[in-house]
Amino acid sequence: MLEAKNYEPCFPNYNESILGLSNSILNHYGIKPFHPTLPGADFLLGKNFPHVVVILLDGLGMNILEQNLSYRDFLRRNLYSDYSSVFPPTTTASTTTFLSGLSPIEHGWLGWDVYFEKEDKTVCCFKNTLQGTDQIAADYNVANKYLPYKNIVDLINESGKAKANIIFPFGPDGHPDFDDWINEIQKSINKEEPTFTYAYWENPDSALHELGTKSNTLSKIVREINAKMTYLCEESVDTLFLITADHGHADIRNCFLKEEYPQLANMLERPACIEPRALSFYVKKEFKDSFPSEFNKHFGQDYILFTKEEALKKELFGPGAANPNLTGIGDYVAAAVSDKTILWNKNDKQFKSHHAGLRPEEMRIPLIWYARKNKRNLIKVLYYSFVAFFVAFILYILVI
């Protein structure tokens, strides 16, 4: 491992991460987990509320939560703990980890752009487009073809233990209006049968990319999210809400490999991929030995450079066996530890804030919870508890 200097990297803690949360959900519904569960989630799920809702607010890392809300605000007041994202801490890897119960090395959806050797293409996993373009990669979904997985919603439905569903703001059945999205969550739990709901919302991530972490407009968006979550949770009964994020955010400075560091760019077989702050490099044969020193000459203060073997041995992409179709990890992997962010060229989308590196701001995410019993059900429980106690007491008197 070729170490950067003067930094405090925050490596993923897969023992207490969103990987464990997903497996706690599986375990709660009697499905054998793929990995160890998250103890805090096990405790909360053990309260056995008939309805469970996991809300994932994209980009709402611990730093964004703490910078924009006070201790009195709902989301901070009900914080259970902070815990870890995965590597890279980015939506593609993290949300797929939650939906599959598998680590990034197992499911293979490592980041925004992944190289598929059998296609000899680098493809945006979510959009099915060629890297850096709007051109469709194939007339089938490349990532789904080579890296399929069964999501936990299907597994829960198959178990028969609960009616499970997913609510997104996009897609053919999406709910892009925030209030409509919340109404859909309320409808999903307004049932007699037990339910599980996974609801994903795209902010504050979208706003953070465009505005950065210090924007007043961003603060207003986070406060609005807090208000909507307060309303949703406090108006719902017999429901355990687990609110979390996929990653946090850090303000960045962009640089451009092709224009500013042509010697490095010319050492590569193809443009670097995965994410700008979690780069996968495929190096030409003649530069395999010289690439590390050249890279660290320019970025040794800003990125940790791993060989592929080092990244796998360290389980940087998580525990478990590598997906047999995974070809997205090149000869070297570079993980950002400063605010400097490497884009391929000046045509790439440029953001003010980003994620996917090894800074605490990117890696630490919250686990927030809220639940309220139906008062009528609570009275009924208390009544039957009292009757049971009274009967037990009478029997005890008779025995003695």
Disulfide bonds with the S-S distance in Angstrom:
none
